[in-house]
Amino acid sequence: MEVVNLGPNLTRDEIQNCKEGLYSAFAEHDSIELDLTSVDELDVSFLQLLVLTKRYADQNNKNIKIGKNCSINFLLAVENSGFSDLLTWVYKAS
């Protein structure tokens, strides 16, 4: 499993770079784990990207998981934005 480190800024301005990094990792690996421990700032565009990336993984027989040690900023953003259903797959391989 390839670990992909993301952060510290995961906002609209950085979303294209995040997307390219995630899809590049999937081009080389069937399973990736996202390391979100260094996330300082994020917005809903990143959470939307996570949902789309999960869908891509499912459609292409790939696996994605989010490491257990997420930053508090990530966890708060998930809770406060209505994306709390992400937490059902955050800690396990899909």
N, C-alpha and C positions, 0 to 999 in steps of 0.2 A: 504494500500500500504506500502510495506517494503522499507525503505530507506537504500541503500547500499553506504557506504562511501568508496571511492577509492582514493588512492594517498598516499604519494606525488610522488612516483616513479612508473610510469606505462610503464616500458620498457621491452624489450625482456627477461631480467633476472627475471622479476616479473610476466610475463604473465600467467604462469601456476597457480600461487596463485590467480590471478584475476579471471581466468576462473573458478576455483574451488569455489571461493566465489560467483560468479554470479549464477552458476548452483545450488549451495547449497541454495541460496535465492529462486530460482525458485522451488526447491523441496518443500519448505514450504509455498510459496506465489504465487498467480496468477499474481500479479502486483508488479513490483519493480521500484523504482526511484533511479537513480544514482546521488550521490552527488559528483561532481567533483571540488568543490571549493578549495580543498587543493592540487590540482595537480601542481607539480613543474616541473616534467620532464616526457615526454612520447615520444614514437616513433610510427612508423607506425604499429608495431605489435599490439599495443593496439587498434588502429583504426580498424584494421582487426578483432580483437576480438569483437569489438562492432557490426560490420556488421554480424558476425556469430551468436552472441547472439540475435540480432534482428531477424534473420532468424529462430533460434531455438524457440524464443518466438512466432513468427507467426505460425510456424508448430505445436505448442503445446498449442494453444489458451491461451497464456500468454500475458501480457502487459509489456512493458519496456518504460520508459521515462527518459530523462536526465533533471535534475533540471535546472532551469533558470539561476542560479548564478554560471556558470562554470568559472573556472580560465581562465585568459587571455592566459595562456600557452596552455590550451586545445583548445581554439578558434583559436589561431594562428596556431597550428599544423594541425587542420582540414582544415583551409584555405590554408595553404602552401603545404599540401601533396596531394591535389586532392580529398580529401574526403568531400568536401563541401556539397555534397548531404546528408551527415549525418545531416546537420542542418535542413533539412526538417522534421525530426522526433525528433530532439533533445528536443524541448520544448513542445511536446504533447504526450499523451499516444498513443500507437499504437493500 
